[in-house]
Amino acid sequence: MKCTICKTGHTHPGITTVTLQRDNTVVVIRDVPAEICEDCGEYYPSDTIARRVYADAEETAHRHVEVEVQRFAA
Ligand SMILES: [Zn+2]
């Protein structure tokens, strides 16, 4: 698909690192499958993947961890 951020690049399937902030918690999730823009590097995870990433971040925030690095388990 065409990238909606830079509007010139095209996306290709790949693996990225997603960083999310929730209140005082920063969650870094590695190895997240997503479509990645060849030009600007913007990533587009599928709805299913995005939901799981957000659920993981939510769960981590509830434990009041300040920073956590996770690996996305497919
Ligand atoms: Zn782009």
N, CA, C, O and the ligand as a Tripos MOL2 file, in Angstrom:
@<TRIPOS>MOLECULE
protein
  297   295    75     0     0
PROTEIN
NO_CHARGES

@<TRIPOS>ATOM
      1 N           0.8440   -1.2050    0.0000 N.3       1 MET1
      2 CA          0.0000    0.0000    0.0000 C.3       1 MET1
      3 C           0.8760    1.2500    0.0000 C.2       1 MET1
      4 O           2.0760    1.1790    0.2650 O.2       1 MET1
      5 N           0.2720    2.3800   -0.2960 N.am      2 LYS2
      6 CA          1.0100    3.6350   -0.3040 C.3       2 LYS2
      7 C           1.0040    4.2430    1.1070 C.2       2 LYS2
      8 O          -0.0050    4.1900    1.8110 O.2       2 LYS2
      9 N           2.1330    4.8130    1.5020 N.am      3 CYS3
     10 CA          2.2620    5.3900    2.8400 C.3       3 CYS3
     11 C           1.3780    6.6330    2.9630 C.2       3 CYS3
     12 O           1.4000    7.5000    2.0890 O.2       3 CYS3
     13 N           0.6050    6.7210    4.0420 N.am      4 THR4
     14 CA         -0.2860    7.8700    4.2190 C.3       4 THR4
     15 C           0.4210    9.0290    4.9200 C.2       4 THR4
     16 O          -0.1440   10.1180    5.0230 O.2       4 THR4
     17 N           1.6500    8.8150    5.4050 N.am      5 ILE5
     18 CA          2.3790    9.8820    6.0850 C.3       5 ILE5
     19 C           3.1750   10.7130    5.0620 C.2       5 ILE5
     20 O           2.9880   11.9250    4.9650 O.2       5 ILE5
     21 N           4.0570   10.0570    4.3050 N.am      6 CYS6
     22 CA          4.8850   10.8140    3.3660 C.3       6 CYS6
     23 C           4.2580   10.8570    1.9670 C.2       6 CYS6
     24 O           4.6370   11.6850    1.1380 O.2       6 CYS6
     25 N           3.3000    9.9620    1.7110 N.am      7 LYS7
     26 CA          2.5260    9.9380    0.4650 C.3       7 LYS7
     27 C           3.3630    9.6360   -0.7800 C.2       7 LYS7
     28 O           2.8700    9.7400   -1.9030 O.2       7 LYS7
     29 N           4.6320    9.2620   -0.5770 N.am      8 THR8
     30 CA          5.4390    8.8980   -1.7400 C.3       8 THR8
     31 C           5.9530    7.4680   -1.6420 C.2       8 THR8
     32 O           6.0970    6.7840   -2.6550 O.2       8 THR8
     33 N           6.2280    7.0220   -0.4270 N.am      9 GLY9
     34 CA          6.8000    5.6940   -0.2450 C.3       9 GLY9
     35 C           5.7510    4.6080   -0.3180 C.2       9 GLY9
     36 O           4.5570    4.8690   -0.1680 O.2       9 GLY9
     37 N           6.2050    3.3790   -0.5520 N.am     10 HIS10
     38 CA          5.3270    2.2180   -0.4960 C.3      10 HIS10
     39 C           5.7490    1.3450    0.6790 C.2      10 HIS10
     40 O           6.9130    1.3430    1.0800 O.2      10 HIS10
     41 N           4.7980    0.6110    1.2200 N.am     11 THR11
     42 CA          5.0850   -0.2040    2.3980 C.3      11 THR11
     43 C           5.3790   -1.6370    1.9980 C.2      11 THR11
     44 O           4.8730   -2.1410    0.9950 O.2      11 THR11
     45 N           6.2070   -2.2790    2.8040 N.am     12 HIS12
     46 CA          6.5450   -3.6800    2.6110 C.3      12 HIS12
     47 C           6.4520   -4.3780    3.9620 C.2      12 HIS12
     48 O           6.6990   -3.7580    4.9960 O.2      12 HIS12
     49 N           6.1010   -5.6580    3.9650 N.am     13 PRO13
     50 CA          6.0270   -6.3850    5.2330 C.3      13 PRO13
     51 C           7.3920   -6.4310    5.9050 C.2      13 PRO13
     52 O           8.4140   -6.6370    5.2510 O.2      13 PRO13
     53 N           7.3940   -6.2390    7.2110 N.am     14 GLY14
     54 CA          8.6600   -6.2720    7.9380 C.3      14 GLY14
     55 C           8.4130   -6.3690    9.4280 C.2      14 GLY14
     56 O           7.3090   -6.6770    9.8770 O.2      14 GLY14
     57 N           9.4670   -6.1000   10.1870 N.am     15 ILE15
     58 CA          9.4290   -6.1910   11.6480 C.3      15 ILE15
     59 C           9.8770   -4.8460   12.1910 C.2      15 ILE15
     60 O          10.8590   -4.2760   11.7150 O.2      15 ILE15
     61 N           9.1610   -4.3370   13.1870 N.am     16 THR16
     62 CA          9.5370   -3.0430   13.7280 C.3      16 THR16
     63 C           9.4840   -3.0540   15.2460 C.2      16 THR16
     64 O           9.0480   -4.0310   15.8560 O.2      16 THR16
     65 N           9.9260   -1.9710   15.8420 N.am     17 THR17
     66 CA          9.8520   -1.7870   17.2860 C.3      17 THR17
     67 C           8.8370   -0.6930   17.5780 C.2      17 THR17
     68 O           8.9440    0.4130   17.0490 O.2      17 THR17
     69 N           7.8570   -0.9970   18.4160 N.am     18 VAL18
     70 CA          6.8000   -0.0470   18.7420 C.3      18 VAL18
     71 C           7.0300    0.4860   20.1470 C.2      18 VAL18
     72 O           7.2230   -0.2860   21.0860 O.2      18 VAL18
     73 N           7.0100    1.8050   20.2890 N.am     19 THR19
     74 CA          7.1490    2.4270   21.6030 C.3      19 THR19
     75 C           5.8410    3.1260   21.9530 C.2      19 THR19
     76 O           5.3500    3.9500   21.1810 O.2      19 THR19
     77 N           5.2810    2.8030   23.1030 N.am     20 LEU20
     78 CA          4.0080    3.3870   23.5160 C.3      20 LEU20
     79 C           4.1480    3.9870   24.8970 C.2      20 LEU20
     80 O           4.8700    3.4590   25.7430 O.2      20 LEU20
     81 N           3.4580    5.0910   25.1240 N.am     21 GLN21
     82 CA          3.4560    5.6980   26.4500 C.3      21 GLN21
     83 C           2.0420    5.7240   27.0020 C.2      21 GLN21
     84 O           1.1010    6.1410   26.3260 O.2      21 GLN21
     85 N           1.9100    5.2750   28.2290 N.am     22 ARG22
     86 CA          0.6300    5.2620   28.9290 C.3      22 ARG22
     87 C           0.8720    5.8500   30.3200 C.2      22 ARG22
     88 O           1.5800    5.2410   31.1220 O.2      22 ARG22
     89 N           0.3140    6.9980   30.6190 N.am     23 ASP23
     90 CA          0.5750    7.6330   31.9080 C.3      23 ASP23
     91 C           2.0860    7.7260   32.1230 C.2      23 ASP23
     92 O           2.7890    8.3630   31.3380 O.2      23 ASP23
     93 N           2.5900    7.0860   33.1980 N.am     24 ASN24
     94 CA          4.0270    7.1740   33.4620 C.3      24 ASN24
     95 C           4.7840    5.9540   32.9750 C.2      24 ASN24
     96 O           5.9430    5.7560   33.3390 O.2      24 ASN24
     97 N           4.1580    5.1540   32.1740 N.am     25 THR25
     98 CA          4.7690    3.9150   31.7130 C.3      25 THR25
     99 C           5.1540    4.0170   30.2460 C.2      25 THR25
    100 O           4.3650    4.4560   29.4090 O.2      25 THR25
    101 N           6.3880    3.6020   29.9470 N.am     26 VAL26
    102 CA          6.8250    3.5060   28.5540 C.3      26 VAL26
    103 C           7.0240    2.0280   28.2470 C.2      26 VAL26
    104 O           7.7670    1.3320   28.9380 O.2      26 VAL26
    105 N           6.3650    1.5700   27.2260 N.am     27 VAL27
    106 CA          6.4790    0.1710   26.8340 C.3      27 VAL27
    107 C           7.1080    0.1020   25.4520 C.2      27 VAL27
    108 O           6.6240    0.7170   24.5020 O.2      27 VAL27
    109 N           8.1830   -0.6470   25.3540 N.am     28 VAL28
    110 CA          8.8550   -0.8560   24.0750 C.3      28 VAL28
    111 C           8.6100   -2.3090   23.6790 C.2      28 VAL28
    112 O           8.9830   -3.2310   24.4040 O.2      28 VAL28
    113 N           7.9900   -2.5010   22.5370 N.am     29 ILE29
    114 CA          7.6810   -3.8560   22.0940 C.3      29 ILE29
    115 C           8.4410   -4.1280   20.8010 C.2      29 ILE29
    116 O           8.2240   -3.4730   19.7810 O.2      29 ILE29
    117 N           9.3270   -5.0990   20.8700 N.am     30 ARG30
    118 CA         10.1760   -5.4130   19.7210 C.3      30 ARG30
    119 C           9.5620   -6.5260   18.8820 C.2      30 ARG30
    120 O           8.6700   -7.2480   19.3270 O.2      30 ARG30
    121 N          10.0650   -6.6450   17.6560 N.am     31 ASP31
    122 CA          9.6630   -7.7460   16.7590 C.3      31 ASP31
    123 C           8.1730   -7.7180   16.4340 C.2      31 ASP31
    124 O           7.5330   -8.7660   16.3550 O.2      31 ASP31
    125 N           7.6260   -6.5290   16.2470 N.am     32 VAL32
    126 CA          6.2080   -6.4220   15.8830 C.3      32 VAL32
    127 C           6.0830   -6.4800   14.3570 C.2      32 VAL32
    128 O           6.6810   -5.6610   13.6580 O.2      32 VAL32
    129 N           5.3140   -7.4360   13.8370 N.am     33 PRO33
    130 CA          5.1250   -7.4990   12.3870 C.3      33 PRO33
    131 C           4.2650   -6.3380   11.9050 C.2      33 PRO33
    132 O           3.2300   -6.0470   12.5050 O.2      33 PRO33
    133 N           4.6730   -5.6740   10.8370 N.am     34 ALA34
    134 CA          3.9190   -4.5330   10.3240 C.3      34 ALA34
    135 C           4.3250   -4.2680    8.8810 C.2      34 ALA34
    136 O           5.3570   -4.7510    8.4160 O.2      34 ALA34
    137 N           3.5090   -3.5010    8.1850 N.am     35 GLU35
    138 CA          3.8940   -2.9600    6.8840 C.3      35 GLU35
    139 C           4.7360   -1.7170    7.1600 C.2      35 GLU35
    140 O           4.3160   -0.8350    7.9090 O.2      35 GLU35
    141 N           5.9120   -1.6440    6.5610 N.am     36 ILE36
    142 CA          6.8280   -0.5410    6.8640 C.3      36 ILE36
    143 C           7.1080    0.2630    5.5990 C.2      36 ILE36
    144 O           7.3620   -0.3140    4.5420 O.2      36 ILE36
    145 N           7.0650    1.5870    5.6980 N.am     37 CYS37
    146 CA          7.3100    2.4720    4.5570 C.3      37 CYS37
    147 C           8.7830    2.4700    4.1930 C.2      37 CYS37
    148 O           9.6490    2.6210    5.0550 O.2      37 CYS37
    149 N           9.0590    2.2970    2.9040 N.am     38 GLU38
    150 CA         10.4470    2.2490    2.4360 C.3      38 GLU38
    151 C          11.1050    3.6330    2.4980 C.2      38 GLU38
    152 O          12.3310    3.7320    2.5410 O.2      38 GLU38
    153 N          10.3100    4.6830    2.5020 N.am     39 ASP39
    154 CA         10.8580    6.0400    2.4910 C.3      39 ASP39
    155 C          11.0240    6.6190    3.8920 C.2      39 ASP39
    156 O          12.1330    6.9720    4.2930 O.2      39 ASP39
    157 N           9.9180    6.7190    4.6390 N.am     40 CYS40
    158 CA          9.9820    7.4440    5.9180 C.3      40 CYS40
    159 C          10.0440    6.5150    7.1250 C.2      40 CYS40
    160 O          10.2930    6.9810    8.2360 O.2      40 CYS40
    161 N           9.8230    5.2060    6.9360 N.am     41 GLY41
    162 CA          9.9330    4.2740    8.0450 C.3      41 GLY41
    163 C           8.6850    4.1620    8.9040 C.2      41 GLY41
    164 O           8.6880    3.4480    9.9070 O.2      41 GLY41
    165 N           7.6150    4.8590    8.5250 N.am     42 GLU42
    166 CA          6.3610    4.7320    9.2660 C.3      42 GLU42
    167 C           5.8790    3.2820    9.1910 C.2      42 GLU42
    168 O           6.0280    2.6270    8.1590 O.2      42 GLU42
    169 N           5.2980    2.7820   10.2940 N.am     43 TYR43
    170 CA          4.8560    1.3860   10.2860 C.3      43 TYR43
    171 C           3.3470    1.3010   10.4480 C.2      43 TYR43
    172 O           2.7220    2.1480   11.0850 O.2      43 TYR43
    173 N           2.7830    0.2630    9.8600 N.am     44 TYR44
    174 CA          1.3290    0.0480    9.8740 C.3      44 TYR44
    175 C           1.0400   -1.3920   10.2860 C.2      44 TYR44
    176 O           0.9810   -2.2820    9.4370 O.2      44 TYR44
    177 N           0.8590   -1.6250   11.5890 N.am     45 PRO45
    178 CA          0.5050   -2.9830   11.9980 C.3      45 PRO45
    179 C          -0.9480   -3.2730   11.6150 C.2      45 PRO45
    180 O          -1.7520   -2.3500   11.4860 O.2      45 PRO45
    181 N          -1.2780   -4.5320   11.4360 N.am     46 SER46
    182 CA         -2.6750   -4.9020   11.1670 C.3      46 SER46
    183 C          -3.5170   -4.6170   12.4120 C.2      46 SER46
    184 O          -2.9760   -4.4500   13.5050 O.2      46 SER46
    185 N          -4.8360   -4.5630   12.2440 N.am     47 ASP47
    186 CA         -5.7330   -4.2890   13.3790 C.3      47 ASP47
    187 C          -5.5340   -5.2920   14.5130 C.2      47 ASP47
    188 O          -5.5080   -4.9310   15.6900 O.2      47 ASP47
    189 N          -5.3950   -6.5470   14.1310 N.am     48 THR48
    190 CA         -5.2230   -7.6040   15.1300 C.3      48 THR48
    191 C          -3.9380   -7.3820   15.9230 C.2      48 THR48
    192 O          -3.9390   -7.4640   17.1520 O.2      48 THR48
    193 N          -2.8530   -7.1030   15.2240 N.am     49 ILE49
    194 CA         -1.5580   -6.8780   15.8760 C.3      49 ILE49
    195 C          -1.6380   -5.6280   16.7450 C.2      49 ILE49
    196 O          -1.1800   -5.6400   17.8880 O.2      49 ILE49
    197 N          -2.2180   -4.5440   16.2140 N.am     50 ALA50
    198 CA         -2.2990   -3.2840   16.9580 C.3      50 ALA50
    199 C          -3.0780   -3.4750   18.2550 C.2      50 ALA50
    200 O          -2.6870   -2.9560   19.3000 O.2      50 ALA50
    201 N          -4.1780   -4.2180   18.1880 N.am     51 ARG51
    202 CA         -4.9750   -4.4650   19.3940 C.3      51 ARG51
    203 C          -4.1540   -5.1700   20.4520 C.2      51 ARG51
    204 O          -4.2240   -4.8230   21.6310 O.2      51 ARG51
    205 N          -3.3660   -6.1720   20.0350 N.am     52 ARG52
    206 CA         -2.5560   -6.9090   21.0090 C.3      52 ARG52
    207 C          -1.4570   -6.0350   21.5910 C.2      52 ARG52
    208 O          -1.1500   -6.1260   22.7800 O.2      52 ARG52
    209 N          -0.8590   -5.1830   20.7520 N.am     53 VAL53
    210 CA          0.1950   -4.2870   21.2240 C.3      53 VAL53
    211 C          -0.3730   -3.3170   22.2670 C.2      53 VAL53
    212 O           0.2410   -3.0850   23.3090 O.2      53 VAL53
    213 N          -1.5540   -2.7530   21.9740 N.am     54 TYR54
    214 CA         -2.1690   -1.8090   22.9150 C.3      54 TYR54
    215 C          -2.5930   -2.5120   24.2000 C.2      54 TYR54
    216 O          -2.4740   -1.9460   25.2860 O.2      54 TYR54
    217 N          -3.0850   -3.7410   24.0800 N.am     55 ALA55
    218 CA         -3.4850   -4.4990   25.2690 C.3      55 ALA55
    219 C          -2.2750   -4.7800   26.1470 C.2      55 ALA55
    220 O          -2.3640   -4.6900   27.3720 O.2      55 ALA55
    221 N          -1.1400   -5.1230   25.5320 N.am     56 ASP56
    222 CA          0.0910   -5.3690   26.2740 C.3      56 ASP56
    223 C           0.5260   -4.1050   27.0150 C.2      56 ASP56
    224 O           0.9140   -4.1670   28.1820 O.2      56 ASP56
    225 N           0.4590   -2.9560   26.3340 N.am     57 ALA57
    226 CA          0.8640   -1.6850   26.9390 C.3      57 ALA57
    227 C          -0.0450   -1.3450   28.1170 C.2      57 ALA57
    228 O           0.4180   -0.8950   29.1650 O.2      57 ALA57
    229 N          -1.3390   -1.5670   27.9290 N.am     58 GLU58
    230 CA         -2.3240   -1.3030   28.9800 C.3      58 GLU58
    231 C          -2.0290   -2.1390   30.2210 C.2      58 GLU58
    232 O          -2.0600   -1.6460   31.3490 O.2      58 GLU58
    233 N          -1.7460   -3.4080   29.9840 N.am     59 GLU59
    234 CA         -1.4910   -4.3490   31.0690 C.3      59 GLU59
    235 C          -0.2190   -3.9480   31.8250 C.2      59 GLU59
    236 O          -0.1680   -4.0320   33.0520 O.2      59 GLU59
    237 N           0.8010   -3.5120   31.0850 N.am     60 THR60
    238 CA          2.0540   -3.0820   31.7060 C.3      60 THR60
    239 C           1.8300   -1.8200   32.5400 C.2      60 THR60
    240 O           2.3750   -1.6990   33.6380 O.2      60 THR60
    241 N           1.0300   -0.8760   32.0240 N.am     61 ALA61
    242 CA          0.7520    0.3670   32.7490 C.3      61 ALA61
    243 C           0.0540    0.0690   34.0740 C.2      61 ALA61
    244 O           0.3010    0.7450   35.0720 O.2      61 ALA61
    245 N          -0.8070   -0.9300   34.0840 N.am     62 HIS62
    246 CA         -1.5220   -1.2870   35.3130 C.3      62 HIS62
    247 C          -0.5850   -1.8120   36.3910 C.2      62 HIS62
    248 O          -0.9000   -1.7550   37.5790 O.2      62 HIS62
    249 N           0.5780   -2.3270   35.9680 N.am     63 ARG63
    250 CA          1.5570   -2.8220   36.9390 C.3      63 ARG63
    251 C           2.4710   -1.7000   37.4090 C.2      63 ARG63
    252 O           3.3730   -1.9430   38.2110 O.2      63 ARG63
    253 N           2.2580   -0.4580   36.9230 N.am     64 HIS64
    254 CA          3.0260    0.7160   37.3250 C.3      64 HIS64
    255 C           4.5230    0.5450   37.1040 C.2      64 HIS64
    256 O           5.3400    1.0070   37.9000 O.2      64 HIS64
    257 N           4.8630   -0.1190   36.0190 N.am     65 VAL65
    258 CA          6.2630   -0.2320   35.6220 C.3      65 VAL65
    259 C           6.6200    1.0620   34.8920 C.2      65 VAL65
    260 O           5.7940    1.6060   34.1590 O.2      65 VAL65
    261 N           7.8500    1.5590   35.0860 N.am     66 GLU66
    262 CA          8.2190    2.8060   34.3940 C.3      66 GLU66
    263 C           8.6130    2.5550   32.9510 C.2      66 GLU66
    264 O           8.1240    3.2180   32.0370 O.2      66 GLU66
    265 N           9.4960    1.5950   32.7570 N.am     67 VAL67
    266 CA          9.9230    1.2470   31.4020 C.3      67 VAL67
    267 C           9.9730   -0.2670   31.3000 C.2      67 VAL67
    268 O          10.5150   -0.9490   32.1700 O.2      67 VAL67
    269 N           9.4030   -0.7740   30.2270 N.am     68 GLU68
    270 CA          9.4840   -2.2140   30.0240 C.3      68 GLU68
    271 C           9.7370   -2.4960   28.5540 C.2      68 GLU68
    272 O           9.1180   -1.9020   27.6710 O.2      68 GLU68
    273 N          10.6610   -3.4130   28.3130 N.am     69 VAL69
    274 CA         10.9340   -3.8330   26.9350 C.3      69 VAL69
    275 C          10.4060   -5.2450   26.7780 C.2      69 VAL69
    276 O          10.7760   -6.1480   27.5280 O.2      69 VAL69
    277 N           9.5450   -5.4230   25.8030 N.am     70 GLN70
    278 CA          8.9770   -6.7490   25.5750 C.3      70 GLN70
    279 C           9.3000   -7.1930   24.1600 C.2      70 GLN70
    280 O           9.6860   -6.3910   23.3090 O.2      70 GLN70
    281 N           9.1340   -8.4790   23.9290 N.am     71 ARG71
    282 CA          9.2490   -9.0230   22.5900 C.3      71 ARG71
    283 C           7.8670   -9.4970   22.1750 C.2      71 ARG71
    284 O           7.2170  -10.2390   22.9110 O.2      71 ARG71
    285 N           7.4250   -9.0860   21.0330 N.am     72 PHE72
    286 CA          6.1000   -9.4750   20.5680 C.3      72 PHE72
    287 C           6.0970  -10.9670   20.2600 C.2      72 PHE72
    288 O           6.8680  -11.4410   19.4250 O.2      72 PHE72
    289 N           5.2190  -11.7030   20.9450 N.am     73 ALA73
    290 CA          5.1210  -13.1470   20.7090 C.3      73 ALA73
    291 C           4.0050  -13.4050   19.7000 C.2      73 ALA73
    292 O           2.8320  -13.1660   19.9900 O.2      73 ALA73
    293 N           4.3640  -13.8800   18.5480 N.am     74 ALA74
    294 CA          3.3780  -14.1010   17.4940 C.3      74 ALA74
    295 C           2.4270  -15.2380   17.8600 C.2      74 ALA74
    296 O           1.5280  -15.5640   17.0850 O.2      74 ALA74
    297 ZN          6.2700    6.9950    4.2130 Zn       75 ZN75
@<TRIPOS>BOND
     1     1     2 1
     2     2     3 1
     3     3     4 2
     4     3     5 am
     5     5     6 1
     6     6     7 1
     7     7     8 2
     8     7     9 am
     9     9    10 1
    10    10    11 1
    11    11    12 2
    12    11    13 am
    13    13    14 1
    14    14    15 1
    15    15    16 2
    16    15    17 am
    17    17    18 1
    18    18    19 1
    19    19    20 2
    20    19    21 am
    21    21    22 1
    22    22    23 1
    23    23    24 2
    24    23    25 am
    25    25    26 1
    26    26    27 1
    27    27    28 2
    28    27    29 am
    29    29    30 1
    30    30    31 1
    31    31    32 2
    32    31    33 am
    33    33    34 1
    34    34    35 1
    35    35    36 2
    36    35    37 am
    37    37    38 1
    38    38    39 1
    39    39    40 2
    40    39    41 am
    41    41    42 1
    42    42    43 1
    43    43    44 2
    44    43    45 am
    45    45    46 1
    46    46    47 1
    47    47    48 2
    48    47    49 am
    49    49    50 1
    50    50    51 1
    51    51    52 2
    52    51    53 am
    53    53    54 1
    54    54    55 1
    55    55    56 2
    56    55    57 am
    57    57    58 1
    58    58    59 1
    59    59    60 2
    60    59    61 am
    61    61    62 1
    62    62    63 1
    63    63    64 2
    64    63    65 am
    65    65    66 1
    66    66    67 1
    67    67    68 2
    68    67    69 am
    69    69    70 1
    70    70    71 1
    71    71    72 2
    72    71    73 am
    73    73    74 1
    74    74    75 1
    75    75    76 2
    76    75    77 am
    77    77    78 1
    78    78    79 1
    79    79    80 2
    80    79    81 am
    81    81    82 1
    82    82    83 1
    83    83    84 2
    84    83    85 am
    85    85    86 1
    86    86    87 1
    87    87    88 2
    88    87    89 am
    89    89    90 1
    90    90    91 1
    91    91    92 2
    92    91    93 am
    93    93    94 1
    94    94    95 1
    95    95    96 2
    96    95    97 am
    97    97    98 1
    98    98    99 1
    99    99   100 2
   100    99   101 am
   101   101   102 1
   102   102   103 1
   103   103   104 2
   104   103   105 am
   105   105   106 1
   106   106   107 1
   107   107   108 2
   108   107   109 am
   109   109   110 1
   110   110   111 1
   111   111   112 2
   112   111   113 am
   113   113   114 1
   114   114   115 1
   115   115   116 2
   116   115   117 am
   117   117   118 1
   118   118   119 1
   119   119   120 2
   120   119   121 am
   121   121   122 1
   122   122   123 1
   123   123   124 2
   124   123   125 am
   125   125   126 1
   126   126   127 1
   127   127   128 2
   128   127   129 am
   129   129   130 1
   130   130   131 1
   131   131   132 2
   132   131   133 am
   133   133   134 1
   134   134   135 1
   135   135   136 2
   136   135   137 am
   137   137   138 1
   138   138   139 1
   139   139   140 2
   140   139   141 am
   141   141   142 1
   142   142   143 1
   143   143   144 2
   144   143   145 am
   145   145   146 1
   146   146   147 1
   147   147   148 2
   148   147   149 am
   149   149   150 1
   150   150   151 1
   151   151   152 2
   152   151   153 am
   153   153   154 1
   154   154   155 1
   155   155   156 2
   156   155   157 am
   157   157   158 1
   158   158   159 1
   159   159   160 2
   160   159   161 am
   161   161   162 1
   162   162   163 1
   163   163   164 2
   164   163   165 am
   165   165   166 1
   166   166   167 1
   167   167   168 2
   168   167   169 am
   169   169   170 1
   170   170   171 1
   171   171   172 2
   172   171   173 am
   173   173   174 1
   174   174   175 1
   175   175   176 2
   176   175   177 am
   177   177   178 1
   178   178   179 1
   179   179   180 2
   180   179   181 am
   181   181   182 1
   182   182   183 1
   183   183   184 2
   184   183   185 am
   185   185   186 1
   186   186   187 1
   187   187   188 2
   188   187   189 am
   189   189   190 1
   190   190   191 1
   191   191   192 2
   192   191   193 am
   193   193   194 1
   194   194   195 1
   195   195   196 2
   196   195   197 am
   197   197   198 1
   198   198   199 1
   199   199   200 2
   200   199   201 am
   201   201   202 1
   202   202   203 1
   203   203   204 2
   204   203   205 am
   205   205   206 1
   206   206   207 1
   207   207   208 2
   208   207   209 am
   209   209   210 1
   210   210   211 1
   211   211   212 2
   212   211   213 am
   213   213   214 1
   214   214   215 1
   215   215   216 2
   216   215   217 am
   217   217   218 1
   218   218   219 1
   219   219   220 2
   220   219   221 am
   221   221   222 1
   222   222   223 1
   223   223   224 2
   224   223   225 am
   225   225   226 1
   226   226   227 1
   227   227   228 2
   228   227   229 am
   229   229   230 1
   230   230   231 1
   231   231   232 2
   232   231   233 am
   233   233   234 1
   234   234   235 1
   235   235   236 2
   236   235   237 am
   237   237   238 1
   238   238   239 1
   239   239   240 2
   240   239   241 am
   241   241   242 1
   242   242   243 1
   243   243   244 2
   244   243   245 am
   245   245   246 1
   246   246   247 1
   247   247   248 2
   248   247   249 am
   249   249   250 1
   250   250   251 1
   251   251   252 2
   252   251   253 am
   253   253   254 1
   254   254   255 1
   255   255   256 2
   256   255   257 am
   257   257   258 1
   258   258   259 1
   259   259   260 2
   260   259   261 am
   261   261   262 1
   262   262   263 1
   263   263   264 2
   264   263   265 am
   265   265   266 1
   266   266   267 1
   267   267   268 2
   268   267   269 am
   269   269   270 1
   270   270   271 1
   271   271   272 2
   272   271   273 am
   273   273   274 1
   274   274   275 1
   275   275   276 2
   276   275   277 am
   277   277   278 1
   278   278   279 1
   279   279   280 2
   280   279   281 am
   281   281   282 1
   282   282   283 1
   283   283   284 2
   284   283   285 am
   285   285   286 1
   286   286   287 1
   287   287   288 2
   288   287   289 am
   289   289   290 1
   290   290   291 1
   291   291   292 2
   292   291   293 am
   293   293   294 1
   294   294   295 1
   295   295   296 2
@<TRIPOS>SUBSTRUCTURE
     1 MET1         2 RESIDUE 1 A MET
     2 LYS2         6 RESIDUE 1 A LYS
     3 CYS3        10 RESIDUE 1 A CYS
     4 THR4        14 RESIDUE 1 A THR
     5 ILE5        18 RESIDUE 1 A ILE
     6 CYS6        22 RESIDUE 1 A CYS
     7 LYS7        26 RESIDUE 1 A LYS
     8 THR8        30 RESIDUE 1 A THR
     9 GLY9        34 RESIDUE 1 A GLY
    10 HIS10       38 RESIDUE 1 A HIS
    11 THR11       42 RESIDUE 1 A THR
    12 HIS12       46 RESIDUE 1 A HIS
    13 PRO13       50 RESIDUE 1 A PRO
    14 GLY14       54 RESIDUE 1 A GLY
    15 ILE15       58 RESIDUE 1 A ILE
    16 THR16       62 RESIDUE 1 A THR
    17 THR17       66 RESIDUE 1 A THR
    18 VAL18       70 RESIDUE 1 A VAL
    19 THR19       74 RESIDUE 1 A THR
    20 LEU20       78 RESIDUE 1 A LEU
    21 GLN21       82 RESIDUE 1 A GLN
    22 ARG22       86 RESIDUE 1 A ARG
    23 ASP23       90 RESIDUE 1 A ASP
    24 ASN24       94 RESIDUE 1 A ASN
    25 THR25       98 RESIDUE 1 A THR
    26 VAL26      102 RESIDUE 1 A VAL
    27 VAL27      106 RESIDUE 1 A VAL
    28 VAL28      110 RESIDUE 1 A VAL
    29 ILE29      114 RESIDUE 1 A ILE
    30 ARG30      118 RESIDUE 1 A ARG
    31 ASP31      122 RESIDUE 1 A ASP
    32 VAL32      126 RESIDUE 1 A VAL
    33 PRO33      130 RESIDUE 1 A PRO
    34 ALA34      134 RESIDUE 1 A ALA
    35 GLU35      138 RESIDUE 1 A GLU
    36 ILE36      142 RESIDUE 1 A ILE
    37 CYS37      146 RESIDUE 1 A CYS
    38 GLU38      150 RESIDUE 1 A GLU
    39 ASP39      154 RESIDUE 1 A ASP
    40 CYS40      158 RESIDUE 1 A CYS
    41 GLY41      162 RESIDUE 1 A GLY
    42 GLU42      166 RESIDUE 1 A GLU
    43 TYR43      170 RESIDUE 1 A TYR
    44 TYR44      174 RESIDUE 1 A TYR
    45 PRO45      178 RESIDUE 1 A PRO
    46 SER46      182 RESIDUE 1 A SER
    47 ASP47      186 RESIDUE 1 A ASP
    48 THR48      190 RESIDUE 1 A THR
    49 ILE49      194 RESIDUE 1 A ILE
    50 ALA50      198 RESIDUE 1 A ALA
    51 ARG51      202 RESIDUE 1 A ARG
    52 ARG52      206 RESIDUE 1 A ARG
    53 VAL53      210 RESIDUE 1 A VAL
    54 TYR54      214 RESIDUE 1 A TYR
    55 ALA55      218 RESIDUE 1 A ALA
    56 ASP56      222 RESIDUE 1 A ASP
    57 ALA57      226 RESIDUE 1 A ALA
    58 GLU58      230 RESIDUE 1 A GLU
    59 GLU59      234 RESIDUE 1 A GLU
    60 THR60      238 RESIDUE 1 A THR
    61 ALA61      242 RESIDUE 1 A ALA
    62 HIS62      246 RESIDUE 1 A HIS
    63 ARG63      250 RESIDUE 1 A ARG
    64 HIS64      254 RESIDUE 1 A HIS
    65 VAL65      258 RESIDUE 1 A VAL
    66 GLU66      262 RESIDUE 1 A GLU
    67 VAL67      266 RESIDUE 1 A VAL
    68 GLU68      270 RESIDUE 1 A GLU
    69 VAL69      274 RESIDUE 1 A VAL
    70 GLN70      278 RESIDUE 1 A GLN
    71 ARG71      282 RESIDUE 1 A ARG
    72 PHE72      286 RESIDUE 1 A PHE
    73 ALA73      290 RESIDUE 1 A ALA
    74 ALA74      294 RESIDUE 1 A ALA
    75 ZN75       297 GROUP 0 **** ****
